[in-house]
Amino acid sequence: MPGRPDDMARRFELDRPRLRAVAYRILGSLSEADDALQEAWLRADRADTSEVANPSGWLTTVVARVCLNLLRTRDTRREEPLDDASRGRTAAAGTGADPAEEAQLADEVGIALLIVLDTLGPAERLAFVLHDMFDVPFDDIAAMLDKTPAATRQLAARARRRVRGVPAPDADLPRRRRAVHAYLAATRGGDFDALVALLHPDVVLRADAAVVPTPEPFTVSGTERVARGAMASTGRARAAAVVLVDGRAGMAMAEHGRLRVVLRFDFAADGRITGIDVIADPARLNELDITGAD
């Protein structure tokens, strides 16, 4: 039975946790998710909802459309310099977003999943999140995207393959993936000795100019120097996850759901790390094929 405006307001408040979860998974940013909910309510409050038979489903559609518009305006997001990240964090704080809450949400959703989602196009991301994570029917999603249900299924399927990862024809991949997990754990925990044990004596780390940033790319060699460099990135490592980078075991770091830095690893026959490429240049990041690792 269609409801009155005050019924819709009550329904919005009851559904707010779910609507916020939808927005966060689509956008990857808590502050943007809260902004999307505010905009969605403004639209809902202005709309004639007297004939809405399924208020929860209708509100989910409104939130999803707002999020889709935000995703489509993000085309320049990878062109932001890395040193703008701190300004981004300040702006997010100004919207009332709680960094601790955002970190908790990222852990609950999975940092690796958020990183891979950020590599998807807006339509793929929306189709995957709504269908695979919130059971929204493909017919409903197709209407939001102005596509056929069959085309929407294909979008979700492509996104699903990227999220799950494509097994590489590499018998050593499981061992190398474990080594990257150990590298990430040691960096997060500040365990210098554990890092040194993972590195080959001739290890070389190469970083592009956007990493620090510096005027030029730089190179660091030797186990102790490379390990000390990793210790300096302990904070970033908390927002990192193991992924496949061009089919190889690697690591990616995100800020507010946006891909910022990728590490590609080379290995010796004994499994120790011989090379680390640290990539932060937006143009280079866009060229990488990043998928789920596990």
URJOHU-V301231 format. One record per residue. N is the residue number from 1. RES is the residue in three letters. PHI is phi in degrees with one decimal (NA if undefined). Layout:
# URJOHU-V301231
N&RES&PHI ; N&RES&PHI
This chain:
# URJOHU-V301231
1&MET&NA ; 2&PRO&-55.7 ; 3&GLY&-108.2 ; 4&ARG&-84.3 ; 5&PRO&-55.0 ; 6&ASP&-67.9 ; 7&ASP&-65.2 ; 8&MET&-65.1 ; 9&ALA&-62.9 ; 10&ARG&-64.5 ; 11&ARG&-63.1 ; 12&PHE&-60.8 ; 13&GLU&-67.4 ; 14&LEU&-64.8 ; 15&ASP&-88.1 ; 16&ARG&-52.9 ; 17&PRO&-57.7 ; 18&ARG&-69.5 ; 19&LEU&-63.5 ; 20&ARG&-67.1 ; 21&ALA&-63.2 ; 22&VAL&-60.1 ; 23&ALA&-63.4 ; 24&TYR&-65.8 ; 25&ARG&-69.7 ; 26&ILE&-73.9 ; 27&LEU&-97.7 ; 28&GLY&75.8 ; 29&SER&-136.6 ; 30&LEU&-67.3 ; 31&SER&-63.9 ; 32&GLU&-67.9 ; 33&ALA&-62.6 ; 34&ASP&-66.2 ; 35&ASP&-63.5 ; 36&ALA&-64.6 ; 37&LEU&-65.2 ; 38&GLN&-64.0 ; 39&GLU&-65.1 ; 40&ALA&-63.0 ; 41&TRP&-67.3 ; 42&LEU&-59.5 ; 43&ARG&-67.3 ; 44&ALA&-64.9 ; 45&ASP&-67.7 ; 46&ARG&-85.4 ; 47&ALA&-82.8 ; 48&ASP&-84.1 ; 49&THR&-105.2 ; 50&SER&-64.5 ; 51&GLU&-104.4 ; 52&VAL&-76.2 ; 53&ALA&-88.2 ; 54&ASN&-125.6 ; 55&PRO&-57.6 ; 56&SER&-63.5 ; 57&GLY&-65.1 ; 58&TRP&-65.7 ; 59&LEU&-65.5 ; 60&THR&-60.0 ; 61&THR&-64.0 ; 62&VAL&-61.9 ; 63&VAL&-62.3 ; 64&ALA&-63.1 ; 65&ARG&-64.3 ; 66&VAL&-62.0 ; 67&CYS&-63.0 ; 68&LEU&-60.9 ; 69&ASN&-62.2 ; 70&LEU&-65.0 ; 71&LEU&-61.9 ; 72&ARG&-70.3 ; 73&THR&-91.7 ; 74&ARG&-90.2 ; 75&ASP&-56.8 ; 76&THR&-97.0 ; 77&ARG&-65.2 ; 78&ARG&-80.5 ; 79&GLU&-89.5 ; 80&GLU&-69.6 ; 81&PRO&-60.6 ; 82&LEU&-60.9 ; 83&ASP&-73.3 ; 84&ASP&-79.3 ; 85&ALA&-60.5 ; 86&SER&-64.4 ; 87&ARG&-66.1 ; 88&GLY&-63.4 ; 89&ARG&-66.0 ; 90&THR&-63.5 ; 91&ALA&-63.9 ; 92&ALA&-63.3 ; 93&ALA&-62.1 ; 94&GLY&-67.5 ; 95&THR&-84.8 ; 96&GLY&95.5 ; 97&ALA&-68.3 ; 98&ASP&-97.0 ; 99&PRO&-57.2 ; 100&ALA&-66.3 ; 101&GLU&-67.1 ; 102&GLU&-63.9 ; 103&ALA&-62.6 ; 104&GLN&-65.0 ; 105&LEU&-62.0 ; 106&ALA&-61.5 ; 107&ASP&-64.8 ; 108&GLU&-66.5 ; 109&VAL&-75.8 ; 110&GLY&110.8 ; 111&ILE&-61.2 ; 112&ALA&-60.7 ; 113&LEU&-63.2 ; 114&LEU&-62.1 ; 115&ILE&-64.2 ; 116&VAL&-67.0 ; 117&LEU&-58.3 ; 118&ASP&-69.3 ; 119&THR&-88.9 ; 120&LEU&-85.8 ; 121&GLY&-71.1 ; 122&PRO&-55.2 ; 123&ALA&-66.7 ; 124&GLU&-62.7 ; 125&ARG&-63.7 ; 126&LEU&-63.6 ; 127&ALA&-61.9 ; 128&PHE&-67.1 ; 129&VAL&-62.3 ; 130&LEU&-66.5 ; 131&HIS&-80.4 ; 132&ASP&-76.7 ; 133&MET&-105.6 ; 134&PHE&-131.4 ; 135&ASP&58.1 ; 136&VAL&-76.2 ; 137&PRO&-61.2 ; 138&PHE&-61.5 ; 139&ASP&-60.3 ; 140&ASP&-68.9 ; 141&ILE&-67.0 ; 142&ALA&-58.4 ; 143&ALA&-65.3 ; 144&MET&-66.5 ; 145&LEU&-91.8 ; 146&ASP&58.7 ; 147&LYS&-131.8 ; 148&THR&-76.8 ; 149&PRO&-57.3 ; 150&ALA&-63.6 ; 151&ALA&-64.8 ; 152&THR&-67.7 ; 153&ARG&-59.9 ; 154&GLN&-64.7 ; 155&LEU&-60.1 ; 156&ALA&-64.9 ; 157&ALA&-65.2 ; 158&ARG&-63.6 ; 159&ALA&-62.8 ; 160&ARG&-61.9 ; 161&ARG&-64.4 ; 162&ARG&-69.9 ; 163&VAL&-65.3 ; 164&ARG&-77.7 ; 165&GLY&88.3 ; 166&VAL&-104.3 ; 167&PRO&-56.8 ; 168&ALA&-88.4 ; 169&PRO&-76.5 ; 170&ASP&-141.1 ; 171&ALA&-64.7 ; 172&ASP&-87.7 ; 173&LEU&-58.1 ; 174&PRO&-58.2 ; 175&ARG&-67.1 ; 176&ARG&-68.8 ; 177&ARG&-65.6 ; 178&ARG&-62.8 ; 179&ALA&-64.4 ; 180&VAL&-68.7 ; 181&HIS&-58.4 ; 182&ALA&-66.1 ; 183&TYR&-61.1 ; 184&LEU&-64.8 ; 185&ALA&-63.2 ; 186&ALA&-67.0 ; 187&THR&-66.8 ; 188&ARG&-61.5 ; 189&GLY&-87.0 ; 190&GLY&66.4 ; 191&ASP&-92.2 ; 192&PHE&-62.3 ; 193&ASP&-63.6 ; 194&ALA&-65.4 ; 195&LEU&-64.8 ; 196&VAL&-58.3 ; 197&ALA&-65.8 ; 198&LEU&-83.0 ; 199&LEU&-99.6 ; 200&HIS&-73.4 ; 201&PRO&-55.4 ; 202&ASP&-97.7 ; 203&VAL&-60.3 ; 204&VAL&-129.6 ; 205&LEU&-107.9 ; 206&ARG&-118.3 ; 207&ALA&-125.0 ; 208&ASP&-78.9 ; 209&ALA&-67.1 ; 210&ALA&-84.6 ; 211&VAL&-68.4 ; 212&VAL&-84.7 ; 213&PRO&-84.9 ; 214&THR&-130.2 ; 215&PRO&-62.3 ; 216&GLU&-135.5 ; 217&PRO&-59.1 ; 218&PHE&-136.9 ; 219&THR&-128.9 ; 220&VAL&-128.7 ; 221&SER&-130.8 ; 222&GLY&95.6 ; 223&THR&-60.5 ; 224&GLU&-69.3 ; 225&ARG&-67.2 ; 226&VAL&-67.0 ; 227&ALA&-64.5 ; 228&ARG&-64.2 ; 229&GLY&-62.6 ; 230&ALA&-64.8 ; 231&MET&-61.0 ; 232&ALA&-72.8 ; 233&SER&-107.1 ; 234&THR&-57.7 ; 235&GLY&-62.0 ; 236&ARG&-62.5 ; 237&ALA&-62.2 ; 238&ARG&-67.0 ; 239&ALA&-108.5 ; 240&ALA&-115.1 ; 241&ALA&-152.3 ; 242&VAL&-79.8 ; 243&VAL&-138.2 ; 244&LEU&-98.3 ; 245&VAL&-114.7 ; 246&ASP&53.0 ; 247&GLY&81.8 ; 248&ARG&-112.3 ; 249&ALA&-61.8 ; 250&GLY&-153.3 ; 251&MET&-142.9 ; 252&ALA&-132.8 ; 253&MET&-120.9 ; 254&ALA&-126.7 ; 255&GLU&-131.2 ; 256&HIS&53.4 ; 257&GLY&78.6 ; 258&ARG&-105.0 ; 259&LEU&-63.4 ; 260&ARG&-122.2 ; 261&VAL&-140.0 ; 262&VAL&-127.0 ; 263&LEU&-113.8 ; 264&ARG&-107.3 ; 265&PHE&-115.3 ; 266&ASP&-114.2 ; 267&PHE&-129.8 ; 268&ALA&-83.8 ; 269&ALA&-62.3 ; 270&ASP&-85.0 ; 271&GLY&94.3 ; 272&ARG&-79.9 ; 273&ILE&-80.6 ; 274&THR&-104.1 ; 275&GLY&-151.1 ; 276&ILE&-134.5 ; 277&ASP&-100.1 ; 278&VAL&-104.9 ; 279&ILE&-118.9 ; 280&ALA&-133.1 ; 281&ASP&-62.9 ; 282&PRO&-55.0 ; 283&ALA&-64.8 ; 284&ARG&-70.1 ; 285&LEU&-59.8 ; 286&ASN&-65.7 ; 287&GLU&-85.5 ; 288&LEU&-80.8 ; 289&ASP&-100.5 ; 290&ILE&-111.3 ; 291&THR&-134.0 ; 292&GLY&-63.2 ; 293&ALA&-97.7 ; 294&ASP&-114.6
